[in-house]
């Protein structure tokens, strides 16, 4: 299994970005989490097949209709921890 650690920059706080990400990641069958981080960014850690993770990155680049994604920085890595589901981390 492959893992990504993505940092999403832009207008992504207060517009439902985390809930949007959970919905899309679950549809793809991915596991991991999404959380807000300081500086108005969102961090996404997701695990699954390379193909499904590539689809998630494209979805993150689009974002929800109320948001405005400026950039998605993605690091590909080996699985760092086992997740049971995809959830919002606070």
N, C-alpha and C positions, 0 to 999 in steps of 0.2 A: 504494500500500500504506500502511496505517495502522500506527501503533505505540503500544503502551501501556508505561508504566513504572509498575508497581504495587508498593506496599510493603504487605506482609501482617504484621499485628500479632496477637499472641496466643501460644498455646503451639504454636509451629511449628518449633522446633529439636529435633533428636533423635528425631523421630517419623516420618521418611520423607517429609516434606513436599516436599522437592526432587524426589525420585524420583516421587512422585505427580504433581507438576506437569509433569515431563518426559513422563510417560506420557500425560497428558491433552492436553498441547499438541501432541504428535506425532500423536495420533489426530485432532486438529482440523486438522492440516496447517500448524501455525504454526512460525515460526522465531524464535530468540532464545536467552535463557538464564534460569536461575534461580540464585540464590546466597544463602547466609546472610550477613547483615550484622550488625554489632554491635548490641547491645540486644535480642537475641532476635527479630529481624525477618528476613523473607525478601524479597528484591527479585526481581521478575520483569520482564523486558523481552521483549515478544513483538510479532511483526509478522505481519500477515495482513489478511484482510477485517474490516470493522467488525463484521459479524455473528458471525464466529468468535471475535473478541476479546471481544465481549460475553458469549459463552458461557463463555469461559475465566474471565472475571471472576466469573461466577456460580459456577463450579466452585471458584475460589479462595476465595470467601466460605463455601462449604460445608467445604472442606478434607477431608483424610483422616479416617477414623474415630478415630484416636488423637490427633488434634490438636484444638485449640479456637481458631478464628479469631475475634478480637474486632473487627477492622476491616481493610478493604482500601482503601487510598488509591490512586486511579488518576489518572494524568495521560495525556491523549491528545495525541499529537504526530505530526509527520511522521517518516518513516523517518530515523533518525540514522546508521545503519550497516547494511551488508548482512551477513546471517547465512546460513550454508549449511544449518543444522539447528537443532534446539532441544536445548540441552545444559545440564549443570550446570557452573557456573563456580566455581572455588575461589579 
